[in-house]
Each structure stands twice: as C-alpha cells, then as structure tokens.
Amino acid sequence: MLEGTMRLADFILANVQPIVAEWETFARSLARGAEMTPLALRDAAEKILVATARDMQTEQSLPQQASKSRGHGGAGGAESDRLDESSTTHGLERVGAGFDIMEVVSEYRALRASVLRLWRRSVPQADVNDIDDITRFNEAIDQSLAKAVASFTRRVEQSRRMFLAILSHDLRNPLSVIRMAAGLVARTERDSRSQEATAQIEGNTQVISRLIDDLIDFASTGLGSAMPLSRERVNLKTLCREVFEGFRSTHPQRTLRFNSQGDVVGSWDDARLRQVVSNLVGNALQHGSADGPVELAVASQDADVILSVHNEGTPIPPDALATIFDPLVRYTTPEAAKRRTQGSIGLGLYIVRAIVGAHGGTVSVVSMNEGTTFTVRLPKQPSDQ
C-alpha cells in the first residue's frame, strides 16, 4: 500500500520501494533489461530518488532554480552533490549493462511519470504547494538526467577511442613483420613475378600504415589530453617546399604553385606540420578541379604565420562546411571520389584541426564559386613564452 502525504518529497521518501519497483519493471521491458538481475536493474535508482527528495527539501534561490531547470545543478548543497554522484554512477552502470542512450532517457521519462502518477493517486485534492513541489521535482530529475547522460556518453566515447587506440597499436606488429618479409623476398627473388608481388605488398602495407597513423592520432586526441607535440625551430618555408615538391613528383599533370613571404620561422612540431600541409594539399588535389591549380602560400603576420591552401572547383555546400572538420565525416563529389587516395577514412581534416589547435592556432575554410581556401593561423611561439 502506498503511503500518501501532501508534499511530494515526503511521499517519495515514504514510498521509495514501490517507486523503485516500477522503475525496475520498466527497465526490464527494455531489450537489454530483460537479461539483467533485479539488483542490476535498480542500480543507483534508490539513491537517486532519496537524493531527489532531500534536494527538494533544501531551500534554494531563484538563480539556483533556473540553473537546475537547465540540468546544471546549482543548489550547491550536500543533497544536490549526492544526486549528481548517484546519477553519474547510474549512467556508467547502464553503459556497462549494454543500454543505449535512448533507453537511459526512457528510464527517466518513465520514472518521472510514475512518481507523479502515484503521488497524485494518493492525494485526493490539490494543494497550494503542488505547483512548487512538481517544479522542484522536475528540476531535480532534469539535473539527474543531465548528469547520467553526460557520464554515459563520456564513457562510451572513452571506450570507443580506447578501442581504436588498442586496435591501431596491435596492428603495427603484424604489419611490420609483413613489410620485413616482403623486403627479404625482394632482395632474394629476382624474377619479375616476385618483384611485382613484393611491390604490391609494399604498396598496400603503406596504405594500412597511413590508416593506422590516422587512427592513432584520432584516438590520442580523445583520451583527455591534447595531441602531443615535440617543438623545435622550424622554417615553414623549407618544410612546405619539401612537401610541395613531393606532390609535384606524384602529380606531374597538375598545376601546383607555392609562395612564401616574410619570416616564417617558429617553434613548432616539424612532423605534425608536415601532416597539416600534406593533408591540406592532398585534399585540394582530390577535391579541386582537375584542370585548376592548387596554390600553397605561407606568410608572416605579426606574431603569427598564415598558411593557406587554395583550389578551384565546385564550392562545398554550406551544410557540408558545418561538419567538414568532424571525424569520420567525408564530403566528396563523384569526380573527387575517382581520385581518392587509398588509406583515407575521413580523418584528414579532423587531424589538421587537432594539430593546429595543439599549437594554439586556428583553421578555417571558405568555399565560393572562385574556389575553396583553407587558412591556418599559427603562433610563432607558444603562448606561455
């Protein structure tokens, strides 16, 4: 039998077990919940309910109410902190149980409906305090949901990136063995068929190696730290020319132009900036007009260096521009798809942004009928110097 009281917080504290039982029943109706034990289904539910009720009984100001209504907490008291802790734990446990994010949200929706329905059933007549009680309850549930979803998505993202990091690392060892074996065959076998086969092995292992490098860079930027840098004195003019000459030799049919102005020496990671230039120029060659030039320029501007890559061709649609630096998102045209380099999974521009950001710089893109230009701004010195 439910024990009813006029105030909602008191009702919740007096009826935690019946409410949690409804929580468990709903969770069991979900696909993953059908396989779980009652204890696992309830996980932090009781603590969330108790902390919610206690938080509702705590005095709070109007600004605190506004903060909580947006799911940001804001009461600043022990009960609000307990609610955050229990909600965070619930989100993490639901990840481990195999729930998806929509199932977690559905649990909260069902909890909200159950509490209000059971409370209203126990209270025959409305009271002047009802509106305030319902408002405080909804604010607390919103706060709890925000914390649970945040912890859920953070753990999923960490797991996904960790998987990529481990996979990329473990792929390197067998790849190295394959390359060594291919090199040995190439030195010992002289017939044309063996030479052709080893050349194919070498070419494809280079493709896989590029994929692994991109995956490692992608994973390293999502594990709670910025992309690591090894700074040294770098002449960006020399670096760009070396990278550019490599593209000239591999794309002799294309028109490539390079220009440098001013003092473009700074404290940067040489290898990382080579990735930036290579990715941007390679992107311009693939997506730009086959007949138009690709132009690389670097120039000094006060304490910064401006690097730009321009290509002619069909402009990038505005909706594609909005996600062009997002990982694993690739915009292409049918013509560009034919020229796509093997070993690309759509991480190139994401890695460019990560490298530039680690240097304290910015990268932007403008695409119009005249063509597309990526512009990188790099401080010559770290901000702490």
C-alpha beads as a LAMMPS data file, in Angstrom:
LAMMPS data file: protein, C-alpha beads

385 atoms
384 bonds

1 atom types
1 bond types

-500.0 500.0 xlo xhi
-500.0 500.0 ylo yhi
-500.0 500.0 zlo zhi

Masses

1 110.0

Atoms # bond

1 1 1 0.000 0.000 0.000
2 1 1 1.374 3.392 -0.967
3 1 1 1.680 5.855 1.872
4 1 1 0.488 9.243 0.673
5 1 1 1.318 12.668 2.064
6 1 1 0.500 16.114 0.822
7 1 1 4.097 17.080 -0.039
8 1 1 5.778 15.299 -2.923
9 1 1 9.239 14.999 -1.316
10 1 1 7.762 13.311 1.762
11 1 1 5.741 10.995 -0.470
12 1 1 8.886 9.906 -2.361
13 1 1 10.808 9.166 0.857
14 1 1 7.895 7.155 2.254
15 1 1 7.406 5.160 -0.945
16 1 1 10.910 4.591 -2.324
17 1 1 10.473 0.847 -2.688
18 1 1 7.169 0.891 -4.662
19 1 1 8.576 3.578 -6.951
20 1 1 11.838 1.653 -7.486
21 1 1 9.773 -1.454 -8.227
22 1 1 8.057 0.410 -11.072
23 1 1 11.494 1.643 -12.248
24 1 1 12.677 -1.977 -12.312
25 1 1 9.576 -3.149 -14.185
26 1 1 10.055 -0.555 -16.892
27 1 1 13.802 -1.204 -17.190
28 1 1 13.078 -4.916 -17.598
29 1 1 10.785 -4.126 -20.546
30 1 1 13.771 -2.765 -22.450
31 1 1 15.746 -5.138 -24.658
32 1 1 18.885 -5.281 -22.524
33 1 1 16.998 -5.069 -19.234
34 1 1 15.217 -8.380 -19.850
35 1 1 18.507 -10.213 -19.231
36 1 1 19.505 -8.391 -16.019
37 1 1 19.060 -9.222 -12.345
38 1 1 16.761 -7.099 -10.132
39 1 1 19.804 -5.698 -8.324
40 1 1 21.437 -4.613 -11.562
41 1 1 18.199 -3.100 -12.852
42 1 1 17.787 -0.991 -9.740
43 1 1 21.499 0.003 -9.503
44 1 1 21.503 3.624 -8.238
45 1 1 17.734 4.175 -8.529
46 1 1 17.060 4.244 -4.790
47 1 1 19.914 6.675 -4.143
48 1 1 18.674 8.921 -6.970
49 1 1 15.154 9.002 -5.521
50 1 1 16.295 9.709 -1.972
51 1 1 18.731 12.394 -3.100
52 1 1 15.997 13.926 -5.269
53 1 1 13.585 14.146 -2.338
54 1 1 16.217 15.514 0.033
55 1 1 17.269 18.061 -2.561
56 1 1 13.641 19.150 -2.965
57 1 1 13.512 19.829 0.782
58 1 1 16.557 22.106 0.595
59 1 1 15.991 25.838 0.322
60 1 1 17.256 27.370 -2.922
61 1 1 17.249 30.766 -4.589
62 1 1 15.641 31.694 -7.914
63 1 1 19.025 31.638 -9.757
64 1 1 19.642 28.164 -8.346
65 1 1 16.228 27.036 -9.536
66 1 1 16.957 28.397 -13.012
67 1 1 20.292 26.554 -13.089
68 1 1 18.707 23.280 -12.016
69 1 1 15.919 23.611 -14.570
70 1 1 18.611 23.519 -17.262
71 1 1 20.132 20.391 -15.735
72 1 1 23.185 22.237 -14.405
73 1 1 22.648 21.654 -10.692
74 1 1 23.177 24.857 -8.756
75 1 1 21.838 24.240 -5.250
76 1 1 25.392 23.901 -4.011
77 1 1 24.392 21.666 -1.097
78 1 1 25.258 18.162 0.005
79 1 1 21.992 16.676 -1.275
80 1 1 22.487 18.167 -4.730
81 1 1 26.014 16.701 -4.768
82 1 1 24.670 13.275 -3.763
83 1 1 22.149 13.469 -6.575
84 1 1 24.934 14.236 -9.045
85 1 1 27.063 11.354 -7.758
86 1 1 24.230 8.821 -7.903
87 1 1 23.179 9.968 -11.369
88 1 1 26.741 9.754 -12.680
89 1 1 27.029 6.224 -11.289
90 1 1 23.735 5.251 -12.915
91 1 1 24.935 6.438 -16.321
92 1 1 28.185 4.496 -16.016
93 1 1 26.434 1.318 -14.893
94 1 1 23.978 1.499 -17.751
95 1 1 26.914 1.641 -20.203
96 1 1 28.336 -1.498 -18.638
97 1 1 24.942 -3.186 -18.870
98 1 1 24.711 -2.504 -22.607
99 1 1 21.890 0.079 -22.578
100 1 1 21.818 2.701 -25.317
101 1 1 21.353 6.404 -24.622
102 1 1 17.682 6.440 -25.643
103 1 1 16.933 3.659 -23.155
104 1 1 18.517 5.705 -20.367
105 1 1 16.394 8.713 -21.305
106 1 1 13.310 6.475 -21.441
107 1 1 14.004 5.278 -17.900
108 1 1 13.932 8.835 -16.609
109 1 1 10.787 9.616 -18.551
110 1 1 9.106 6.581 -17.015
111 1 1 10.386 7.459 -13.535
112 1 1 9.024 10.988 -13.781
113 1 1 5.615 9.749 -14.920
114 1 1 5.454 7.009 -12.264
115 1 1 6.256 9.303 -9.345
116 1 1 3.738 11.941 -10.354
117 1 1 1.028 9.383 -11.113
118 1 1 1.477 7.511 -7.826
119 1 1 1.621 10.732 -5.833
120 1 1 -1.475 12.196 -7.454
121 1 1 -3.349 8.954 -6.850
122 1 1 -2.526 9.215 -3.140
123 1 1 -3.585 12.856 -2.828
124 1 1 -7.353 13.269 -3.345
125 1 1 -7.308 17.054 -3.565
126 1 1 -4.897 19.621 -4.943
127 1 1 -2.839 21.775 -2.568
128 1 1 -1.325 25.232 -2.841
129 1 1 2.153 23.680 -2.643
130 1 1 1.616 21.261 -5.527
131 1 1 2.970 23.514 -8.276
132 1 1 6.151 24.279 -6.336
133 1 1 6.629 20.596 -5.492
134 1 1 6.219 19.495 -9.112
135 1 1 8.593 22.238 -10.274
136 1 1 11.262 21.239 -7.766
137 1 1 10.824 17.570 -8.680
138 1 1 11.184 18.234 -12.410
139 1 1 14.264 20.400 -11.806
140 1 1 15.909 17.635 -9.778
141 1 1 15.060 14.962 -12.355
142 1 1 16.420 17.180 -15.146
143 1 1 19.625 17.632 -13.163
144 1 1 19.899 13.875 -12.615
145 1 1 19.203 13.084 -16.275
146 1 1 21.832 15.577 -17.445
147 1 1 24.466 14.004 -15.191
148 1 1 23.529 10.453 -16.184
149 1 1 23.610 11.246 -19.899
150 1 1 26.908 13.106 -19.564
151 1 1 28.602 10.223 -17.765
152 1 1 27.058 7.710 -20.178
153 1 1 28.262 9.489 -23.328
154 1 1 31.674 10.240 -21.842
155 1 1 32.267 6.562 -21.018
156 1 1 31.042 5.436 -24.449
157 1 1 33.385 7.914 -26.131
158 1 1 36.313 6.862 -23.951
159 1 1 35.648 3.199 -24.707
160 1 1 35.366 3.826 -28.430
161 1 1 38.591 5.805 -28.589
162 1 1 40.411 3.335 -26.368
163 1 1 39.335 0.541 -28.697
164 1 1 40.737 2.459 -31.671
165 1 1 43.989 3.130 -29.837
166 1 1 44.450 -0.527 -28.878
167 1 1 43.462 -1.777 -32.313
168 1 1 45.840 0.618 -34.043
169 1 1 48.685 -0.290 -31.726
170 1 1 48.160 -4.042 -32.108
171 1 1 48.025 -3.789 -35.907
172 1 1 51.525 -2.346 -36.100
173 1 1 53.355 -5.527 -35.075
174 1 1 51.994 -7.887 -37.765
175 1 1 52.276 -5.080 -40.319
176 1 1 55.971 -4.649 -39.526
177 1 1 56.531 -8.399 -39.954
178 1 1 54.799 -8.334 -43.351
179 1 1 56.946 -5.431 -44.546
180 1 1 60.161 -7.096 -43.351
181 1 1 59.224 -10.364 -45.052
182 1 1 58.365 -8.543 -48.280
183 1 1 61.707 -6.738 -48.172
184 1 1 63.549 -10.038 -47.693
185 1 1 61.753 -11.608 -50.647
186 1 1 62.538 -8.579 -52.795
187 1 1 66.252 -8.936 -52.041
188 1 1 66.411 -12.690 -52.639
189 1 1 63.987 -13.236 -55.513
190 1 1 64.856 -11.692 -58.880
191 1 1 62.128 -12.924 -61.211
192 1 1 59.581 -10.352 -62.391
193 1 1 56.560 -12.024 -60.804
194 1 1 58.168 -11.992 -57.345
195 1 1 59.231 -8.376 -57.761
196 1 1 55.719 -7.397 -58.798
197 1 1 54.188 -9.244 -55.853
198 1 1 56.520 -7.648 -53.317
199 1 1 55.817 -4.221 -54.807
200 1 1 52.097 -4.812 -54.293
201 1 1 52.703 -5.934 -50.711
202 1 1 54.796 -2.833 -50.006
203 1 1 52.218 -0.510 -51.555
204 1 1 49.333 -1.979 -49.595
205 1 1 51.222 -2.015 -46.293
206 1 1 51.881 1.699 -46.794
207 1 1 48.122 2.202 -47.209
208 1 1 47.441 0.290 -43.985
209 1 1 50.197 2.227 -42.223
210 1 1 48.533 5.525 -43.153
211 1 1 45.233 4.244 -41.790
212 1 1 46.882 3.210 -38.530
213 1 1 48.617 6.573 -38.163
214 1 1 45.297 8.375 -38.628
215 1 1 43.529 6.115 -36.129
216 1 1 46.261 6.628 -33.519
217 1 1 46.116 10.401 -33.967
218 1 1 42.331 10.302 -33.764
219 1 1 42.366 8.193 -30.608
220 1 1 45.110 10.234 -28.913
221 1 1 43.121 13.465 -29.184
222 1 1 40.137 11.975 -27.376
223 1 1 41.752 10.402 -24.316
224 1 1 41.668 13.504 -22.148
225 1 1 44.796 15.216 -23.451
226 1 1 45.782 17.392 -26.361
227 1 1 47.767 15.968 -29.253
228 1 1 51.385 15.681 -28.038
229 1 1 53.937 17.972 -29.677
230 1 1 57.709 17.935 -29.975
231 1 1 58.570 21.564 -30.602
232 1 1 61.718 22.732 -32.345
233 1 1 62.819 25.619 -34.529
234 1 1 61.072 25.080 -37.872
235 1 1 61.363 27.055 -41.105
236 1 1 57.865 26.687 -42.541
237 1 1 59.052 27.822 -45.991
238 1 1 61.521 24.941 -46.181
239 1 1 59.005 22.458 -44.784
240 1 1 56.264 23.478 -47.218
241 1 1 58.608 23.403 -50.209
242 1 1 59.755 19.875 -49.368
243 1 1 56.182 18.625 -49.018
244 1 1 55.121 20.507 -52.137
245 1 1 57.929 19.049 -54.243
246 1 1 56.789 15.576 -53.212
247 1 1 53.336 16.311 -54.605
248 1 1 54.886 17.702 -57.811
249 1 1 56.610 14.390 -58.444
250 1 1 53.494 12.296 -57.761
251 1 1 51.109 14.625 -59.650
252 1 1 53.136 15.809 -62.668
253 1 1 49.960 16.520 -64.650
254 1 1 48.636 19.044 -62.102
255 1 1 49.486 22.760 -61.784
256 1 1 50.985 23.397 -58.334
257 1 1 52.104 26.809 -57.085
258 1 1 53.953 27.770 -53.905
259 1 1 54.627 31.206 -52.479
260 1 1 56.309 32.372 -49.245
261 1 1 56.626 35.865 -47.797
262 1 1 58.420 37.173 -44.726
263 1 1 59.908 35.433 -41.717
264 1 1 58.027 32.145 -41.328
265 1 1 60.213 30.527 -38.673
266 1 1 58.644 29.428 -35.408
267 1 1 58.580 26.916 -32.579
268 1 1 56.519 24.031 -33.915
269 1 1 56.414 20.254 -34.282
270 1 1 58.034 19.591 -37.663
271 1 1 56.450 16.177 -38.254
272 1 1 52.988 17.344 -37.239
273 1 1 53.085 20.393 -39.509
274 1 1 54.134 18.157 -42.382
275 1 1 50.894 16.252 -41.719
276 1 1 48.941 19.515 -41.846
277 1 1 50.449 20.644 -45.154
278 1 1 50.248 17.165 -46.688
279 1 1 46.603 16.670 -45.668
280 1 1 45.502 20.094 -46.917
281 1 1 47.327 19.865 -50.249
282 1 1 46.208 16.273 -50.779
283 1 1 42.642 17.318 -50.001
284 1 1 42.879 20.178 -52.537
285 1 1 44.230 17.860 -55.227
286 1 1 41.469 15.346 -54.667
287 1 1 38.516 17.707 -54.393
288 1 1 39.614 20.606 -56.592
289 1 1 39.121 20.946 -60.313
290 1 1 41.404 18.569 -62.232
291 1 1 42.332 21.416 -64.596
292 1 1 42.714 24.161 -61.982
293 1 1 45.828 24.993 -59.967
294 1 1 46.444 24.171 -56.312
295 1 1 48.145 27.049 -54.520
296 1 1 50.034 26.845 -51.225
297 1 1 51.109 30.074 -49.541
298 1 1 52.779 30.984 -46.239
299 1 1 53.272 34.498 -44.937
300 1 1 54.331 36.193 -41.730
301 1 1 51.722 38.349 -39.986
302 1 1 52.955 39.963 -36.771
303 1 1 53.445 37.165 -34.203
304 1 1 51.707 34.572 -36.399
305 1 1 52.261 32.725 -39.645
306 1 1 49.374 32.333 -42.073
307 1 1 49.295 29.186 -44.197
308 1 1 46.672 28.839 -46.918
309 1 1 45.790 26.188 -49.488
310 1 1 43.506 27.136 -52.378
311 1 1 41.936 25.071 -55.136
312 1 1 39.415 25.846 -57.843
313 1 1 36.306 23.792 -58.489
314 1 1 32.756 23.246 -57.284
315 1 1 32.186 25.003 -53.935
316 1 1 31.489 22.954 -50.848
317 1 1 27.783 23.128 -49.850
318 1 1 27.091 25.131 -46.655
319 1 1 25.685 22.099 -44.822
320 1 1 28.882 20.146 -45.583
321 1 1 31.047 23.059 -44.405
322 1 1 29.420 22.838 -40.981
323 1 1 30.811 19.311 -40.420
324 1 1 33.902 19.338 -42.605
325 1 1 36.303 19.050 -39.641
326 1 1 34.267 16.374 -37.866
327 1 1 35.915 12.956 -37.553
328 1 1 34.851 10.183 -39.913
329 1 1 32.798 12.624 -41.999
330 1 1 33.818 12.832 -45.637
331 1 1 32.396 15.195 -48.246
332 1 1 33.151 14.282 -51.820
333 1 1 31.886 14.624 -55.370
334 1 1 31.761 11.804 -57.937
335 1 1 34.822 13.284 -59.684
336 1 1 36.745 13.563 -56.415
337 1 1 35.824 10.007 -55.427
338 1 1 37.620 8.727 -58.516
339 1 1 40.806 10.484 -57.360
340 1 1 40.514 9.431 -53.719
341 1 1 43.773 8.248 -52.206
342 1 1 43.752 4.782 -50.680
343 1 1 44.122 4.775 -46.921
344 1 1 41.666 7.578 -46.218
345 1 1 38.737 7.188 -43.818
346 1 1 37.774 10.829 -43.420
347 1 1 40.140 11.804 -40.573
348 1 1 42.473 14.108 -42.505
349 1 1 40.820 17.456 -41.774
350 1 1 39.989 16.427 -38.206
351 1 1 43.681 15.707 -37.622
352 1 1 44.610 19.044 -39.207
353 1 1 42.376 20.849 -36.726
354 1 1 43.736 18.821 -33.799
355 1 1 47.360 19.580 -34.708
356 1 1 46.716 23.271 -35.310
357 1 1 44.736 23.527 -32.079
358 1 1 47.547 21.867 -30.118
359 1 1 49.870 24.604 -31.432
360 1 1 47.439 27.268 -30.200
361 1 1 46.325 28.133 -33.725
362 1 1 43.120 28.108 -35.749
363 1 1 41.981 26.650 -39.055
364 1 1 39.075 27.863 -41.164
365 1 1 37.618 27.277 -44.606
366 1 1 35.884 29.497 -47.147
367 1 1 34.277 27.972 -50.231
368 1 1 32.706 30.037 -53.016
369 1 1 32.424 29.968 -56.792
370 1 1 36.022 31.169 -57.041
371 1 1 37.215 28.082 -55.213
372 1 1 37.934 26.728 -51.737
373 1 1 40.572 28.060 -49.352
374 1 1 41.719 26.526 -46.074
375 1 1 43.521 29.032 -43.862
376 1 1 45.718 28.104 -40.895
377 1 1 46.941 30.670 -38.373
378 1 1 49.912 29.512 -36.264
379 1 1 51.523 31.485 -33.419
380 1 1 55.289 31.582 -33.915
381 1 1 55.841 30.926 -30.218
382 1 1 53.831 29.056 -27.567
383 1 1 51.543 31.278 -25.526
384 1 1 53.496 30.568 -22.317
385 1 1 56.692 32.091 -23.698

Bonds

1 1 1 2
2 1 2 3
3 1 3 4
4 1 4 5
5 1 5 6
6 1 6 7
7 1 7 8
8 1 8 9
9 1 9 10
10 1 10 11
11 1 11 12
12 1 12 13
13 1 13 14
14 1 14 15
15 1 15 16
16 1 16 17
17 1 17 18
18 1 18 19
19 1 19 20
20 1 20 21
21 1 21 22
22 1 22 23
23 1 23 24
24 1 24 25
25 1 25 26
26 1 26 27
27 1 27 28
28 1 28 29
29 1 29 30
30 1 30 31
31 1 31 32
32 1 32 33
33 1 33 34
34 1 34 35
35 1 35 36
36 1 36 37
37 1 37 38
38 1 38 39
39 1 39 40
40 1 40 41
41 1 41 42
42 1 42 43
43 1 43 44
44 1 44 45
45 1 45 46
46 1 46 47
47 1 47 48
48 1 48 49
49 1 49 50
50 1 50 51
51 1 51 52
52 1 52 53
53 1 53 54
54 1 54 55
55 1 55 56
56 1 56 57
57 1 57 58
58 1 58 59
59 1 59 60
60 1 60 61
61 1 61 62
62 1 62 63
63 1 63 64
64 1 64 65
65 1 65 66
66 1 66 67
67 1 67 68
68 1 68 69
69 1 69 70
70 1 70 71
71 1 71 72
72 1 72 73
73 1 73 74
74 1 74 75
75 1 75 76
76 1 76 77
77 1 77 78
78 1 78 79
79 1 79 80
80 1 80 81
81 1 81 82
82 1 82 83
83 1 83 84
84 1 84 85
85 1 85 86
86 1 86 87
87 1 87 88
88 1 88 89
89 1 89 90
90 1 90 91
91 1 91 92
92 1 92 93
93 1 93 94
94 1 94 95
95 1 95 96
96 1 96 97
97 1 97 98
98 1 98 99
99 1 99 100
100 1 100 101
101 1 101 102
102 1 102 103
103 1 103 104
104 1 104 105
105 1 105 106
106 1 106 107
107 1 107 108
108 1 108 109
109 1 109 110
110 1 110 111
111 1 111 112
112 1 112 113
113 1 113 114
114 1 114 115
115 1 115 116
116 1 116 117
117 1 117 118
118 1 118 119
119 1 119 120
120 1 120 121
121 1 121 122
122 1 122 123
123 1 123 124
124 1 124 125
125 1 125 126
126 1 126 127
127 1 127 128
128 1 128 129
129 1 129 130
130 1 130 131
131 1 131 132
132 1 132 133
133 1 133 134
134 1 134 135
135 1 135 136
136 1 136 137
137 1 137 138
138 1 138 139
139 1 139 140
140 1 140 141
141 1 141 142
142 1 142 143
143 1 143 144
144 1 144 145
145 1 145 146
146 1 146 147
147 1 147 148
148 1 148 149
149 1 149 150
150 1 150 151
151 1 151 152
152 1 152 153
153 1 153 154
154 1 154 155
155 1 155 156
156 1 156 157
157 1 157 158
158 1 158 159
159 1 159 160
160 1 160 161
161 1 161 162
162 1 162 163
163 1 163 164
164 1 164 165
165 1 165 166
166 1 166 167
167 1 167 168
168 1 168 169
169 1 169 170
170 1 170 171
171 1 171 172
172 1 172 173
173 1 173 174
174 1 174 175
175 1 175 176
176 1 176 177
177 1 177 178
178 1 178 179
179 1 179 180
180 1 180 181
181 1 181 182
182 1 182 183
183 1 183 184
184 1 184 185
185 1 185 186
186 1 186 187
187 1 187 188
188 1 188 189
189 1 189 190
190 1 190 191
191 1 191 192
192 1 192 193
193 1 193 194
194 1 194 195
195 1 195 196
196 1 196 197
197 1 197 198
198 1 198 199
199 1 199 200
200 1 200 201
201 1 201 202
202 1 202 203
203 1 203 204
204 1 204 205
205 1 205 206
206 1 206 207
207 1 207 208
208 1 208 209
209 1 209 210
210 1 210 211
211 1 211 212
212 1 212 213
213 1 213 214
214 1 214 215
215 1 215 216
216 1 216 217
217 1 217 218
218 1 218 219
219 1 219 220
220 1 220 221
221 1 221 222
222 1 222 223
223 1 223 224
224 1 224 225
225 1 225 226
226 1 226 227
227 1 227 228
228 1 228 229
229 1 229 230
230 1 230 231
231 1 231 232
232 1 232 233
233 1 233 234
234 1 234 235
235 1 235 236
236 1 236 237
237 1 237 238
238 1 238 239
239 1 239 240
240 1 240 241
241 1 241 242
242 1 242 243
243 1 243 244
244 1 244 245
245 1 245 246
246 1 246 247
247 1 247 248
248 1 248 249
249 1 249 250
250 1 250 251
251 1 251 252
252 1 252 253
253 1 253 254
254 1 254 255
255 1 255 256
256 1 256 257
257 1 257 258
258 1 258 259
259 1 259 260
260 1 260 261
261 1 261 262
262 1 262 263
263 1 263 264
264 1 264 265
265 1 265 266
266 1 266 267
267 1 267 268
268 1 268 269
269 1 269 270
270 1 270 271
271 1 271 272
272 1 272 273
273 1 273 274
274 1 274 275
275 1 275 276
276 1 276 277
277 1 277 278
278 1 278 279
279 1 279 280
280 1 280 281
281 1 281 282
282 1 282 283
283 1 283 284
284 1 284 285
285 1 285 286
286 1 286 287
287 1 287 288
288 1 288 289
289 1 289 290
290 1 290 291
291 1 291 292
292 1 292 293
293 1 293 294
294 1 294 295
295 1 295 296
296 1 296 297
297 1 297 298
298 1 298 299
299 1 299 300
300 1 300 301
301 1 301 302
302 1 302 303
303 1 303 304
304 1 304 305
305 1 305 306
306 1 306 307
307 1 307 308
308 1 308 309
309 1 309 310
310 1 310 311
311 1 311 312
312 1 312 313
313 1 313 314
314 1 314 315
315 1 315 316
316 1 316 317
317 1 317 318
318 1 318 319
319 1 319 320
320 1 320 321
321 1 321 322
322 1 322 323
323 1 323 324
324 1 324 325
325 1 325 326
326 1 326 327
327 1 327 328
328 1 328 329
329 1 329 330
330 1 330 331
331 1 331 332
332 1 332 333
333 1 333 334
334 1 334 335
335 1 335 336
336 1 336 337
337 1 337 338
338 1 338 339
339 1 339 340
340 1 340 341
341 1 341 342
342 1 342 343
343 1 343 344
344 1 344 345
345 1 345 346
346 1 346 347
347 1 347 348
348 1 348 349
349 1 349 350
350 1 350 351
351 1 351 352
352 1 352 353
353 1 353 354
354 1 354 355
355 1 355 356
356 1 356 357
357 1 357 358
358 1 358 359
359 1 359 360
360 1 360 361
361 1 361 362
362 1 362 363
363 1 363 364
364 1 364 365
365 1 365 366
366 1 366 367
367 1 367 368
368 1 368 369
369 1 369 370
370 1 370 371
371 1 371 372
372 1 372 373
373 1 373 374
374 1 374 375
375 1 375 376
376 1 376 377
377 1 377 378
378 1 378 379
379 1 379 380
380 1 380 381
381 1 381 382
382 1 382 383
383 1 383 384
384 1 384 385
